Amino acid sequence: MTVRDTLEEKLKKALNPTNIEVIDESHKHAGHAGARPEGETHFHVNMTSEVFTGKTRIAQQRLVYGTLKEELDGPVHALSLKLKGC
């Protein structure tokens, strides 16, 4: 399973999104710190979930970071987020 697939699967299971898009943007960071030649280090997530409704942007981000802690401590160097509630 790819890192992208792992991120998507974990987010779906934990946050039950109505919409999710996990984009591998590693190619944009080739040669930068944290980038590996094989990629899968830099990601962008667009996600809508009822879990985010009424929460601050920081609280929403903390939910995602908590869900993906293992990946953020390992293969994922950077994660940008665009989150919204339903």
N, C-alpha and C positions, 0 to 999 in steps of 0.2 A: 504494500500500500504506500502511495506517495505521501509526503508530508502534507500537501494540499488536501488530499483525501482524508487524512487523519484529522486535520483542523476542522474540516467541514463536518465530519461524522461526530466529533466531540461536541461541536457547537449545536448541531441538530439535536443530539441526545439531551444535552443539559439545558438548552434555552428555547427549544421548540419554536424555531423561527417560522414566520409565514413566508419570508423571502430571505434567501441567503445566496451570496456570491463570494467565493474565495478565489482571489486572483493572485497568481504567482508573478510578482514583479521583479524577480531576481535579475532578469536580463538587464534591467535599468540600472543595476548597481554593480555590474561587473567591474572588478578592480578596486572596489571600495572596501573599507573595513568590514569584516564579518561575511563578506561574499565568498562563496566557494565555487570553484569551476563547474561543478555539477548542478549548481543552482539550488532552488528550494530553501532560500534563506530569508527572502523579503516578500511579505504578503500584504494584500489589502483585502479587507472584509467589508462588504456591504450587507447589512442585515436589519431586518424588521422583526420584532418580537413583542408580544404582549407583555413579556417579563420586563421590558424597558419602560413601559407606560408609567408616567408619573415619577420616574427616577431622573436624577440629574445626569448630565453627561459623564461626570466622574464615576458615579455609581454604576452606570451602564458599562463603562470601560472596565471597571473592577470585576464585574461579572464575567466578562470575556477573558480578561487576563487570568482570573482565578481558574476558569475552565481550561485554559491552555497553558497553565504554569509549567507543566513538564516539557512542552515543546519550546516555550520561551526560555527555559533553562538549558535547552539543548540546541536542536538544529535551527530554530528560528531566530534570526538576528534582529529583524525589524517587522513590526506589525502596525499597519495604519488601519483605522476603523472609521466607518460611517454607519452609525447606529440610529435607529428610531423605533419608537413604540407604535403600537397599532392604534 
